[in-house]
Amino acid sequence: MEKDEDSKELSNLQLSENAMKIINNMDKVWKDLLAFKRSKNSPLVVMREGRIINLDLFTLQEIKGEVE
């Protein structure tokens, strides 16, 4: 998963206290967004490699085809 790789890279860097607070809060925002989308049963739409794709809310895998 890309998020895990990014977290590993960030942990190797020396970051300021403010930068660490921002990163930690972005993780919370991501979790809150997923919880909200799951509660509304709506697809998660993201951009990967210049393409807009729909992700399954539980597996975070790309959904092929049309999403209603």
C-alpha positions as CSV (number, residue, x, y, z in Angstrom):
1,M,0.0,0.0,0.0
2,E,1.4,3.4,-0.9
3,K,0.5,5.0,2.4
4,D,2.7,2.6,4.3
5,E,5.7,3.2,2.1
6,D,5.3,7.0,2.5
7,S,5.1,6.6,6.2
8,K,8.3,4.7,6.3
9,E,10.1,7.3,4.2
10,L,8.8,10.1,6.5
11,S,10.0,8.3,9.6
12,N,13.6,8.3,8.3
13,L,13.5,12.1,8.0
14,Q,14.3,14.6,10.7
15,L,11.1,16.7,10.9
16,S,10.1,19.7,13.0
17,E,7.6,19.3,15.7
18,N,5.0,21.2,13.6
19,A,5.6,19.0,10.6
20,M,5.1,15.9,12.8
21,K,1.8,17.3,14.1
22,I,0.6,18.0,10.5
23,I,1.5,14.5,9.4
24,N,-0.2,12.9,12.4
25,N,-3.3,14.9,11.9
26,M,-3.5,14.0,8.2
27,D,-3.6,10.4,9.2
28,K,-6.6,11.2,11.4
29,V,-8.3,13.1,8.6
30,W,-7.8,10.1,6.3
31,K,-9.4,7.8,8.8
32,D,-12.3,10.2,9.4
33,L,-12.9,10.5,5.7
34,L,-13.0,6.8,5.2
35,A,-15.4,6.4,8.2
36,F,-17.7,9.1,6.7
37,K,-17.7,7.6,3.2
38,R,-18.5,4.2,4.7
39,S,-21.4,5.6,6.7
40,K,-22.8,7.2,3.5
41,N,-21.9,4.1,1.4
42,S,-20.4,6.4,-1.3
43,P,-17.3,5.6,-3.3
44,L,-14.0,7.1,-2.5
45,V,-12.7,9.0,-5.6
46,V,-9.0,9.7,-5.9
47,M,-6.4,10.6,-8.5
48,R,-3.7,8.1,-9.1
49,E,-1.0,8.5,-11.8
50,G,-3.1,11.2,-13.5
51,R,-6.3,9.1,-13.6
52,I,-9.4,9.6,-11.6
53,I,-10.5,6.3,-10.0
54,N,-13.1,4.9,-7.6
55,L,-11.9,2.9,-4.6
56,D,-13.7,0.2,-2.7
57,L,-14.2,1.6,0.8
58,F,-13.2,-1.6,2.6
59,T,-10.3,-2.9,0.5
60,L,-9.1,0.4,-1.0
61,Q,-8.7,-1.5,-4.3
62,E,-9.7,0.1,-7.6
63,I,-13.3,-0.5,-8.7
64,K,-13.5,-1.4,-12.4
65,G,-16.4,-0.1,-14.5
66,E,-19.2,2.3,-13.7
67,V,-20.0,3.2,-10.1
68,E,-23.6,4.3,-9.3
